[in-house]
Amino acid sequence: MSGLPQGLPEPVGDAARALAQSTGLALTVADWLNRRGHEAGEQLNGFLQPKLTDLTQPDQMADRDAAAERIARAIKDRERIAVFGDYDCDGITSASIMTEVLRALGGDAVPFLASRFEGGYGVSAPAVDKILKSEPGVLVTCDCGSSDHASLQRTQDAGVDNVVIDHHLVPAQPLPAVAFLNPHRDICDFPYKGMASCGLALSMAAALRSKLDQKLDIRSWLDLVAIGTIADVAPLDGDNRVLVRAGLKRLSQAERPGIRALFELAKITPGEELGGRDVAFRIAPRLNAPGRLGSPDIVLELLTAKDITQARGIAAEIEQLTIRRRRIQDEMIEAAYEDIASGQLSERAGIVIGREGWNSGIVGIVAGRLADKYKVPVAVIGFEDGHGRGSVRGPDGVRLHDMLSSIEGVMDRFGGHQAAAGLEVNWEKFSELAEAFDAAAKEFPPTVPAGSRFDDVVWLDPGDDPASVIRDLYRVEPCGEKNPRPRIAVRARVTQARSVKGGHLKLSLAVGDARLSGFAPTRGDLAKELGGSALIIGDLKFDTYRGNGAVEIYVDEIFPLPAD
């Protein structure tokens, strides 16, 4: 097929055909599963039909029983239990789960959330002040606490028993806590290490139910586990796959008033089949917006609301914050492009940009966009009165923690892991940081070679009904980290191409006997160039606007092809 770019996958082979025949899957989907190493049999059946009974038994989770024992005693003795969550989706969903479960079991639970703008991540000093004012007997931290030794020492010294539920990497220093649930602890023999904090919170709920000998259907909180796990970019394999698959089904029903109100604004129909991208791009950004601009407390109020009228009012406030976040984000990205161009930074091994007044709650989104575009590590920093807080992102295989560790003397502080990190720096050190960061990026190249840009691509088989392919792709869900959703490649005849409002491109396509629509954001400039055949790569999905099972390809890449 002359005119095609290099690196596209080979046409479907015999192994994929055999897999399609044995499973009844569309050949396109069977081809993708075959390329991912799946073979017909018990393993594949378990992958396609995960069940809650497949979950790893929690017996080996260190301190799980001790945590349940102390919290159960607090419930029986009517001690106040402070629940403290981080400001992101995993932290908020974890705190929501713990708060509702404790109350359902008869506990006196008071929730708190961290704030980016008042103390920052984790159990900060201002957070401890608020917690202690509530006079709790027990503090349960959700999605934070593993590194908060000083703050937890304060609460312990005040007579509070600390229970930490977290999944972040664990420092060597012992933690002042009566129980510490974290799969990454050296003494924790629980074999699955990828669980997000919301999944750990659900496990804690099961332990409490058993300890108190109460009947409580903890499946009610699987919708929040699905949101928190996907939003935190946790691996969607093993136990997480089981939890999130069940959680997406419950989420789709929108039984929780806050979720139903959110669906109305996101234009999601209750009962609609949901995948990982729906959470990642339609739900999680809305839940993260308040915390990026100020206080995340309104999100916890939404998720725990009991009345749909109240929930709709809260959701409307969140939607306005989401619109504001998008506007600020777009302005920051445009300014970032200007700074990179004027500073001739695009050829650097590592890029550092920053401005006074940039929102430190949005720098992570901007850094991620820039890292995707330039394929190098990027640090984006927002300064306020000369002090900067920034986020660092990079391409696959990058070693951000190693990079920052090698130049820590330039920064006030830093933290995170290899794939994402944060830092603080004073303006006087900004230029020095930029040079050091570039040098560190050269010293610590990605640990894995950059794969083909088409590693996630599979051909749409000419014999497959595109609608059947979409339905079968839902059997591969949840898709995301460690289980990518394939991009679909089609060789199509372009019957119409037009630029629409916003500079976007709308396409009418013929693929064999099938008719598809296409939508390419910001590519309206191609409308006059397209005619005849084209290779189109993108996400295949149902066109909810046209309805009746119509199929649309959300276009990532277009390659005009020469006439046959």
N, C-alpha and C positions, 0 to 999 in steps of 0.2 A: 504494500500500500504506500506508494510514493507520496511524499509530502507530509508524512506523519513524523512527529518528533521522536527522538530516540528514547528508549527506556520504557516504552509501553509494554504491558504484559502480553505474553504469548496468547494465542487463541485457546479456547477451552480444550482440555485434554481428556483422555479416556478415564482417568481417575475421577475427575469431576462428573463425568457422565454417569459413572457407576454410583457415585454418591447421590446424584439427583434421583436416580432410579430407585435406590434403596430407601431414600427419605421422603420422596415425593416433593422435594423442594424444586423451585425454579432453577434451571441450569445456571443462570447468572449467580444466584446465591450459593448454590453448591460449589461453583467454581471458586468463589471467594473463600468459603470455608475450607476447601481443599488447599488453597494457597496459604491459609493460616495454620495448616498442619492438622486439621481435623480429619478423622477417618470414621467410616460407618461403624457403629457399635455402641456399647454401653456409655463410653465417655461422651460421644456426641449426643446421645439421647439425654444424658444428664445436663449437657450444655444447653440444649434447645428447650428443655423442660425442667428448669431448676425448681426444687421444692424446699419449703422451709424445713422439712425433716432432714435435708441434706446438710444443714448447718453443723459446723464443728461443735462438739460438746464443750461447754464452757468451763469444765472442771479445772483445767490447767491455767486458767486466768488468775495470775497472782493477785491476791488481796480482794478478790471478788466477794468471797464469803465474809471477810472481815468488814468490808464496806457495807454489805447488806446487814450485818449484825448491828453495826453502830447506828445506821440510819433507821433500822427497824426499832431499835431502842428509843431513838429520838421521837419516832411517831407514837409509840406506846406511852412515853412519858410526857407527851405534848410539848417537847422542846421545839423552839423555832429552828427551821432549817433554811439557811441562806443558800440560794442557788446562783452561781455566778458563771456567766458564759462569755465567750469571746464575741467580738462585734461582727464576725462574718457569718455566712449561712450555716456552716457546721456548728459554730458556737451557739447561734440563736436557736437552731432546731434542737440541739442537745439540751439547752436550758429549757426550752418549751416542753420537751419530753419529760425531763426530770420534774419540772414544776407541776405539770398536769398529773403525772403518775403519783407523786407524793401526796397531792391533794386528794386524788381518787382513793388512795390508801388511808386517808384520814390524817395526813400530816399537815403541819402549819408551815407552808413553803412560801418564801419571799424571794422573787427573782431579781437579779441585777445583771447588767451587761456592761462590758468594757466600752470605752469610747476612744476613738482615734485621737480626738482633740482634747481629751481630759485624762491624761495618764497613759494613753496609748494601749498597746496590746497587753493582754494578760492581767494578772492581779496586781495592779499598780498601787502606789501609795494612796492616791485619791479614792481608788476603789475600796481599799481597806477601810478608809474613814467612813464611807457610806455603809459598808457591810456591818461594821461594829456598832453603828448607830441603831441597827435593827435588833441588836442584842440576841444573836443566834447562839444555840448550843453546838450546832454543826454547820460547817461550810462545805458545800459540794461544788467543786469547780468543774466546768465543762469546756473542753477544747482548749484548756490552758492550765497553768499551774506547774508543769514539769520543771520550769526554770525559775519559778517565782519564790525562791527560798526565803528572801528577806521579808516579803509581804506575808507569806504563810507563817513565818516565825512570829510576826506581830500578832496575827490572829490566834495562834497557839498560845502565846504569852498572855493573851486576853481571856484565855479559858475556853476557846473554841476548838473543837475537834475537826481537823481538816480531812476531807475525802477528795482526792484528786482523780478526775476522769479525763484522760488526755491521750493523744496519739502522736505528739511531737517527740522529736529525739530527746533522749534523757541524759542530762549531765551526770557526772560521777558522784557529785556531792549528794549525800542522803537528804531526803525531803522531810520537813517537819509535818508529817501527816500520819493519821491512824490507819489510812488505807490509800494505796496508790495504784489505780488501774491504768496500765499502759502496756500494750503488747510489746513495746520496744525495750522494756526493762530486761536487764540481764537475767534476772531470776524468774522471768515470766516464760513458762513453757508452752503457752498457748500458741499453736503452730501458725495460725494465720495472722500476719503482721500488718495487713493493709487496711484494717477496719478504721473508718473515720470515727470521730467522737460520738456522733449521733447513733451509730451502731453500738458503741460501747454503752451509751446511755440506755438503749433498749435492753441490752443484756443485763444491766443493773436493775432495770425494771422487773425483768423476769426473776432475778435473784430475790428482790424484795417481796414480790408476790409469793414466792415459795416460803421465804423466811416468816412472813406474817400469816401464811396459810389462808390467803384470800383468793377469791376468783376475780381475775381481771384480764380482759382480752387485750393483751399488749399489741396485737396486730393493728389496733386502732392508730398506732403511732408510726406504722410503716411508711405512710406518705411522707412524713417529715424525715425519716431515714433516707428515703430516695432523694429528696431535695438536698439534704446536707451532704450526702456522699458524693453525688454528681457535682455539686457546686464546689466542693473541696478538691476536685480532680483526683479523688482517691481511685485506686485501681478497681476496675469493674470485673474482677475475677473472683474465684473462690466464694467465701462467705458474702462478700459485698454483692456479687452477682445475684445470689439467692435473695438477699434482703431487698436490693433495688428492684429486681424484677417483680417481686410481690408488692413492693411499695409503689411502683408505677401503676399497677392495676388499681390499687386503693386510691392513689392520687387522682386517677382519671375520673373516679366517681364523685370527687369534690364534695364529700360528706362534711368536711370541716368548713364552717361558715367563712373563715378567712380565705381558704383556698377557693371556694366558690366565688367570692367577691373578686379575687385576683384573676380567676378565669374570665370573668366578665370583661375585665379591662384588657386582658391579653388575647381576647377573642378565641378562647379555647372552649369547645363545647363539652360539657360533662358527658362522659362515656366515650369520648374520642380516644383512640389508641395513642399513647404517649411514648416517646423515646427519650434517650439521653439528651438530644439536642433541644427538645422542647423545654426541659428543665434548665439546661445551660444557657439558652438564649432568650427564653420567653418568661421564665419564672425567677430564676436566681438573680438576674440583674435588677429586677424590681425589688427583691428582698434585700439586696446589698446596697441599694441607692441611699436610704436614710443614713446608714452608718458611714457612707463615704462623704456625706455632706454635713453630718452633725451627730445626732443621737440615734442609735438603732432600736431604742426601746419601743418605738411604734410598731416595729416588725413583730416583736414578741407579743404585743397586744393583739395584732392581727391574727397570728397563728393560734392564739389561745382564746380568741373571741368565741362566745357562745351564741351570739345573736347575729343574724345576717344583716340587719339594718345597721347595727354598730360596725360590723365588719366592712360593709360597703363604704361607710364614712371614713374608716381608717385607710382602706384601699385607695380611695380617691386622693387622700393626702400623699400616699406613697407614690401614686402615679404622677402627681405634680413634681415630686422630688426626682422621679425617674427622668422626666422630661428635662428638668433643670440639669441633672447629671449628664445627660446626653449632650446638651448644649455646651456645658463647660468642657466636657471631654473633646468634642469636635474642635473647639477653639484652641485647646491645648495641643492637640495633634497637629493642627495647621501651623501653630507657632513653632512646634518642634521641627517640622519639615523646614521651616524658614531658617531656624538656627543651624540645622545640619547642613543646609545648602550654603549659608553664608560663612560658616566655619570650615567648610570643606571637610566634613567629618565622615562622609559616607564610605570612604575607603579605609577607615580605621578598623583595627581588630576588635576594639571595644569602644562604644560611644557613651559619653556622659554629657547630658544637657540639663539645664536647670534655670529657673527664673524666680524672681521675687513674686509672691502672690499665687503661684501655681498651687492648686488644691492637693494637699498631701494624701487625701483619700482617693484620688483619681490617678495619681502618678503610676500606679501598678498597671492600670488598663493601657495607658499610653505607652509604657515601657514594653508591654506585651505586643502591641501593634507594631512598634518600631522594630522589635526583635524579629517579628515575622517578616517584615519588609526587607530589612537589611541583613538578616541571617547572621547576626553577631550579638554578643552580650550588650545590653543597653541599660544604663542607669538614668532614671528621670527623677529630678529632685525639685521639690517645692520649697522655696525659702520664705521665712517670715521673720522679719527683723534680724536678718543675717544668719539665722539658724535654719538649716535645711533638713528635711526628712524625705527620703527617696525610696523607690522600689527598683529592683534589678530583675530583669528577665533575660532569657537567652534561648537559642535554638536547642534542638534535641541533643542530648549528650553533653551539654555544657556543665562546667564545674564551678558554679558561682560561689559556693561556700569556700572552695579552695582558693579561688581568685581573691576574694575579699580577705581571707585569712592572711594572705601573703602581703597585703597592703594595709593592714588594720591600723597602723600608726598614723595614717592620713585621716582617718575617720574618728568621730567621737565614739561611735558604737555601730555594730552591725549584727545581724542575725538572720536565720532562715536555713535553707538547705541548698542542695546543688541546683535545683531547678528554679527556685524563686527565693529572693532575699530582700531584706530591707537594710537601710543604713541611715545614719545621721552624720552631718558634717557642717562645719561653719563655712561661711562664704569665703573667708580668707584662704581656705584650703581647697577651694573648688578647682582651680587650675591644676594644682598639684595632684588632686584626685583624678582629674581627667587623664593626665599623662600616665599616672600609675596604673589606672584601670586599663588603659590601652596596652601597656606593657604586660600586665597580668594576663590579659586575654591571649596574648601571644605565648606566654609561658605555660598557660593551661588550656590547650586546645580541647575541643570536644573529645570525650573518651571513645565515642563510636563515630565512624565515618558517616558523613551525611549520606543518607540513602537516596535512591532515585526519587525525584519529585512525584513519580507515578507509582510508588510502592503501595499506595492505598487505592489503586484504581483497578477495576474489573470491567471487562466488556459486557455490555448488554447483549445477551444472545439473541440473534434474530428470531428464533423460535419462541421466545418468551413474551408473554403478555406483560407490558410494563406494570400494570396494576397488580398482577400476581407477584411480581418481583418485590414491589413495595410491601405487600402483605407478608411475604416470606421474610423480608428484612426485619420485620418486627419480632420474628422468632429469634433473631440474633441479638436483639436488644436485651439489656441496656448497653448502648454503645458509648464509648468514651475512652478514658485512660485504660490501656492494656487490652481494650477490645474495640478497635476503631470501626466506625461505620464506613463501608467502602464508598468511594466516589465512583460513579457510573460513567463509562465512556460509550458514546454513541457516534456512529457515522451517519449523519442525517442530511436530508435535503432541506435547505432553508427555503420555505415557501413565502415567508414574509419576515422582514426585519425592520423595526421602527424604533426611533428614540422617543421616550415618553418623559413625562414630568419628572424633574430631578436628575435628568441626564442618564436615566437607566435605559436598558435595551430589552425590548420585548420581541420574542421570536415565535414563529409558527414553524413546526418541524414535522417532517415525514420520515419515519424510521420503519422501513418495510411497509407493512399494512397499518402500522400504528401512527396515530397523530398525537403529538406532544406540543405543549407550549414551553417556552423557555424564558427565563428572566435572569439578566446579568446586571447586577448593580454597577452604576457609574460607567457602563460601557456603551452608552448611547452613540459614542463617536464611531462605532463599528457598523452602524446601521447601513450606511451607503456602501460599505465594502463587502458585505455579505450577500451571497447569491450562489446558487448551485449547491455544492456539498461542503460540509464542514465537520471537523471532529469537535465534539462538545463533551466536556467533562464537568460533572457536577453531582449534586445531590438529587436523587429521584424522589418525588413526593407527590401526594395528592394535591390537586389544585382546588383548595377550598372555595375560591371565588367562583369558579365555573361549576363545581360540584359534579354530581352524577358519575363519580369515579374518574373524572378527568385527571390526567397526569401532567405534571410540570417538572422540568429539570431546572434546578437553581444553579446557575452556571458559575463555575470557578474559572474555567479556561476555554478559549475558543481558538481553533486553528483552521482557517479557510483552506480548503483542499482544491487542487487542480482538477479540472474536468477529467472524467474517466476516458 
